Amino acid sequence: MKTCGIIAEYNPFHNGHRYHIEKTRELTGCEAVIAVMSGNFVQRGEPAVKDKFSRAETAVRNGADVVLELPCIFAVQGASAFAHGAVSVLRSAGIDQLSFGSECGNLENLLEISETPVRPENIRELMDTGMSYPKAYSLLTRSMLPNDILAVSYLKEIRDTGIEPVVIQRTNDYSSEILAEVSSAAAVRKALREGRDVSGSVPASDLSDPVFMDAYYPYLRNFILTADSSYLRSLFLCTEGIENHLKKCAAASDTWDDFMRSAVTYRYTASRIRRTCVFFLMQLRRECVEALGEPRHMRVLAFSETGRRWLQTMRESEIRPAMRFAAVPKEYREIEYRAALAYASVLDADKRKKLLQREIEGASYVR
């Protein structure tokens, strides 16, 4: 069965995502679309507006055949780690092609950039002048927008694997906050936060009671202020004295927005701060992450009838799909459950119990 992979967050799933899946089928002629998707927390260092099971089921109802989970430890990191984790999962799935969106839409240029090594010390030299990391990186690899940076990271990861890249031109601005039929995820999230109607931009799905980082801030603020600095330093991504900086910012900030405004500096980007705070919520120790092996599993969140047939073909594969939570390796399973506990902590009692129960149940068959 010919398969094409997609790496996504679907935060939330919108009409542009459905277009991507449809265009992928058209260009590749694949028999099954295998998506690997971030879980309850996403790359920006924020909670997804809806839980991973809801988003996975929406994706399957709108064209994906199987949705696999990108382990949290890769989902909430920068482009290189994000791409490494996602491609590792899709390689286990044995995909033939990888389809991804791009602002420039030029595969030849993206391949050229992916083959050019970026020296970390050069980035540090630029950052020492006061330049942010994203800007320093873009100057070293030409002017690049977010999806192109990810595209280059994907191309680095699939080099010499036999996986064929398929580039699909984006039809809208990644960061645009204008709500339209085909909108950016940022525009849909902004509209949801403001309580506006998004039905014209998303397929039919339940986007009531979206989750945002503001809800976690009271607990997060108290934790930052009361935890010993030495304990904070033991947590994943807490390096370079960021714990002292965040303590000062938390003491002076009553809201999440105020906290972020005071915390962002040339040294600490917004993404770095948000990701660090997500791992604070999970209280995930650095030693637990360092002990992890390479991701050699693929947890299935949702699948279609076509996906069911693909899953049957994988029964004899070296790495079999994990249809139940118990089939996920223990060290990864423990981190995912921490993420689920953190994400569910701001939900009402019934929703929290249901979400934690879903975490330990099997994948959803979407008919």
C-alpha positions in Angstrom: 0.0 0.0 0.0 1.5 3.3 -1.1 1.6 5.8 1.8 2.3 9.5 2.2 3.1 11.1 5.5 2.1 14.5 6.8 3.5 16.2 9.9 0.9 18.4 11.6 -0.5 20.0 14.7 -4.0 20.6 13.6 -4.4 23.3 16.2 -7.2 23.4 15.3 -7.9 21.5 12.1 -9.1 24.0 9.5 -9.9 24.2 5.8 -6.3 24.7 4.8 -5.4 21.4 6.4 -8.2 19.7 4.5 -6.8 21.3 1.3 -3.4 20.0 2.1 -4.6 16.4 2.5 -6.7 16.6 -0.7 -3.7 18.1 -2.7 -1.4 15.4 -1.2 -3.7 12.6 -2.6 -3.9 14.4 -5.9 -0.1 14.9 -6.4 1.0 11.5 -5.0 -1.7 9.1 -5.8 -1.2 7.5 -2.4 -3.5 4.9 -1.1 -3.3 6.1 2.5 -2.4 9.4 4.2 -0.5 8.8 7.5 -0.4 11.9 9.7 1.8 12.3 12.7 0.4 15.0 15.0 1.4 16.9 18.2 -0.4 15.8 21.3 -2.0 18.1 23.9 0.9 20.6 23.9 2.3 22.0 20.7 5.5 23.4 19.3 4.9 27.0 20.2 4.9 25.9 23.9 1.2 26.2 24.4 -1.7 23.8 25.1 -3.6 22.8 21.9 -7.0 24.5 21.8 -8.7 21.0 21.8 -7.3 17.7 23.1 -5.4 15.4 20.8 -8.1 12.8 20.5 -10.7 15.4 19.2 -8.2 16.8 16.8 -7.2 13.4 15.5 -10.8 12.3 14.9 -11.5 15.5 13.1 -8.5 14.9 10.8 -9.7 11.4 10.0 -13.2 12.7 9.2 -11.6 15.1 6.8 -9.2 12.9 4.8 -6.4 11.5 6.9 -6.4 7.7 7.2 -4.3 7.3 10.3 -3.2 9.8 12.9 -0.1 8.9 14.9 1.0 10.8 18.0 4.2 12.8 18.0 5.7 12.2 21.4 5.4 15.3 23.6 9.1 15.5 24.2 9.6 16.3 20.4 6.3 18.1 19.9 7.3 20.9 22.3 10.7 21.8 20.9 12.3 23.7 18.1 12.3 22.8 14.4 15.2 20.3 14.5 13.9 18.2 17.4 10.3 18.5 16.2 11.3 17.2 12.7 13.5 14.5 14.1 10.8 13.0 16.3 8.1 13.3 13.6 10.2 11.7 10.8 11.3 9.0 13.2 7.7 8.0 13.8 6.9 8.2 10.1 9.9 6.1 9.2 8.6 3.4 11.6 5.4 3.6 9.6 7.3 2.9 6.4 6.0 5.9 4.5 7.0 6.3 0.8 6.6 10.1 0.6 6.4 13.0 2.9 4.1 16.0 2.0 4.6 19.4 3.7 3.5 22.9 3.1 5.9 25.7 2.2 5.7 29.4 1.8 8.2 29.5 -1.1 7.0 26.2 -2.7 10.4 25.7 -4.3 11.8 22.2 -3.5 15.1 22.9 -5.2 15.8 25.9 -3.1 14.8 24.1 0.1 17.0 21.2 -0.7 19.9 23.5 -1.3 19.4 25.2 2.1 19.0 21.8 3.8 22.4 20.7 2.5 24.1 23.9 3.9 25.4 23.4 7.5 24.6 26.1 10.0 27.3 26.5 12.6 25.9 27.1 16.1 28.8 29.4 17.0 27.9 31.7 14.1 24.3 31.9 15.4 25.7 32.7 18.9 27.9 35.5 17.5 24.9 37.1 15.9 22.8 36.7 19.1 25.6 38.3 21.1 24.9 41.5 19.1 21.3 41.5 20.5 19.7 39.6 17.6 17.1 37.0 18.3 17.7 33.4 17.5 15.0 33.2 14.7 16.4 36.3 13.0 20.0 35.0 13.3 19.0 31.7 11.8 17.1 33.3 8.9 20.2 35.4 8.0 22.4 32.3 7.9 19.9 30.4 5.8 18.4 33.2 3.7 15.1 34.9 4.7 12.9 32.0 5.8 9.3 31.8 7.1 8.2 29.3 9.7 7.0 26.5 7.4 10.1 26.8 5.2 12.3 26.4 8.3 10.3 23.2 9.2 10.5 22.1 5.6 14.3 22.4 5.7 14.4 20.4 8.9 12.2 17.7 7.4 14.5 17.5 4.3 17.6 17.1 6.6 15.8 14.2 8.4 14.7 12.3 5.3 18.0 12.6 3.5 19.3 9.1 2.4 16.1 7.4 3.7 14.4 6.8 0.3 11.4 9.0 1.4 10.4 11.3 -1.5 9.6 14.9 -0.5 6.4 16.5 -1.9 6.1 20.3 -1.5 2.7 22.0 -1.5 2.5 25.8 -1.8 0.8 27.5 1.1 -2.3 29.4 0.0 -2.3 31.8 2.9 0.0 33.7 5.3 1.2 31.5 8.2 0.9 34.3 10.7 -2.1 36.2 9.3 -4.8 36.9 11.9 -7.5 37.6 9.2 -10.3 35.0 9.4 -11.3 33.7 6.0 -12.4 30.5 4.3 -8.8 29.4 4.2 -7.2 30.9 7.3 -4.1 30.3 9.3 -4.4 28.4 12.5 -3.2 31.6 14.3 -6.3 33.4 12.9 -8.6 30.7 14.0 -7.1 30.5 17.5 -7.4 34.3 17.9 -11.0 34.2 16.8 -11.7 31.4 19.3 -10.0 33.4 22.1 -12.2 36.4 21.3 -15.4 34.3 21.1 -16.0 34.9 17.4 -17.6 32.4 15.0 -15.1 30.3 13.1 -17.5 28.0 11.3 -16.6 29.4 7.9 -12.9 28.5 8.4 -13.1 25.0 9.9 -14.9 21.8 9.0 -17.7 20.7 11.3 -16.2 20.0 14.7 -16.6 20.9 18.3 -14.5 23.9 19.1 -16.4 24.9 22.2 -14.5 25.6 25.4 -11.0 26.0 23.8 -8.0 25.8 26.1 -5.4 28.6 26.3 -2.3 29.1 28.4 -4.0 31.9 30.5 -5.9 29.2 32.4 -2.7 27.6 33.6 -0.9 30.7 34.7 -2.2 30.9 38.3 -0.7 27.5 39.1 2.4 28.2 37.0 3.1 31.5 38.7 2.7 29.9 42.1 5.0 27.0 41.1 7.7 29.3 39.7 7.7 31.5 42.8 7.6 28.7 45.4 9.9 26.1 43.8 13.6 26.2 44.8 15.8 27.5 42.0 17.8 24.3 42.2 14.7 22.2 41.5 13.7 24.4 38.6 17.2 24.0 37.1 16.7 20.2 37.2 13.7 20.5 34.8 13.9 20.0 31.1 14.9 23.1 29.1 15.7 25.1 32.2 19.2 26.3 31.5 21.3 29.5 31.2 19.8 31.0 34.4 16.3 31.3 32.9 14.8 30.2 36.2 15.9 33.4 38.0 14.7 35.5 35.1 11.3 33.8 35.2 11.0 34.1 39.0 11.4 37.9 38.7 8.9 38.1 35.8 6.3 35.9 37.7 6.6 38.1 40.8 5.8 41.2 38.8 3.1 39.8 36.5 -0.5 39.0 37.5 -1.5 37.7 34.0 0.0 35.4 31.4 0.2 38.1 28.8 2.0 40.4 31.3 4.3 37.6 32.2 5.2 37.0 28.5 5.7 40.7 27.8 8.2 41.0 30.6 9.9 37.6 30.0 10.8 38.0 26.4 14.3 39.4 25.8 16.9 39.1 23.0 18.3 36.1 25.0 15.1 34.3 25.7 12.6 34.1 22.8 8.9 33.8 23.4 8.9 30.2 22.1 11.8 29.3 24.5 9.9 30.7 27.5 6.6 29.1 26.6 8.2 25.7 26.0 10.1 25.9 29.3 6.8 26.7 31.1 5.1 23.7 29.6 7.8 21.5 31.0 7.4 23.3 34.3 3.7 22.4 34.3 4.7 18.8 33.7 7.6 19.0 36.2 9.6 16.9 33.8 13.2 16.4 34.9 16.0 16.7 32.5 17.4 13.3 33.5 14.1 11.6 32.4 14.5 13.1 28.9 18.2 12.2 28.7 17.4 8.6 29.6 15.0 8.3 26.6 16.0 6.2 23.7 15.1 7.0 20.1 11.4 6.8 19.4 10.8 3.3 18.1 7.1 3.2 18.4 4.0 4.7 16.8 1.0 5.3 18.9 -2.3 5.4 16.9 -4.8 8.0 18.0 -7.4 7.6 15.3 -7.9 5.7 12.0 -10.4 5.2 9.1 -11.5 2.1 7.3 -8.6 2.6 4.9 -6.4 3.1 7.9 -7.6 -0.1 9.3 -6.5 -2.0 6.2 -3.1 -0.2 6.4 -2.8 -1.3 10.1 -3.4 -4.9 9.1 -0.4 -4.7 6.7 1.7 -3.6 9.6 1.1 -6.6 11.8 4.3 -8.3 10.7 6.4 -5.1 10.7 9.4 -4.8 13.0 7.7 -1.9 14.8 4.0 -2.6 15.2 1.5 0.2 15.7 0.7 0.8 19.4 -3.1 0.6 19.4 -3.3 0.8 23.2 -1.5 3.1 25.6 0.0 0.1 27.4 1.8 -0.8 24.2 3.8 2.5 24.3 7.3 2.0 25.8 7.2 2.8 29.6 9.6 5.8 29.5 7.5 7.5 26.8 4.2 6.5 28.4 5.1 8.1 31.7 5.9 11.4 30.0 2.7 11.3 27.9 0.6 10.7 31.1 2.3 13.7 32.8 1.4 15.8 29.8 -2.2 14.5 30.0 -2.4 15.3 33.7 -1.1 18.8 33.1 -3.4 19.5 30.1 -6.5 18.2 31.9 -5.8 20.1 35.1 -7.8 23.2 34.0 -10.8 21.3 32.7 -13.9 20.7 34.8 -14.1 17.5 36.7 -16.1 15.5 34.2 -14.0 16.5 31.2 -10.8 15.9 33.2 -11.8 12.4 34.1 -13.0 11.5 30.6 -9.7 12.8 29.0 -7.5 10.9 31.4 -9.6 7.8 30.8 -9.1 8.3 27.0 -5.4 8.5 27.5 -5.2 4.9 28.6 -7.8 3.5 26.2 -7.3 2.4 22.6 -7.3 4.3 19.3 -10.5 5.6 17.8 -12.0 3.9 14.7 -13.7 6.7 12.8 -16.3 5.4 10.4 
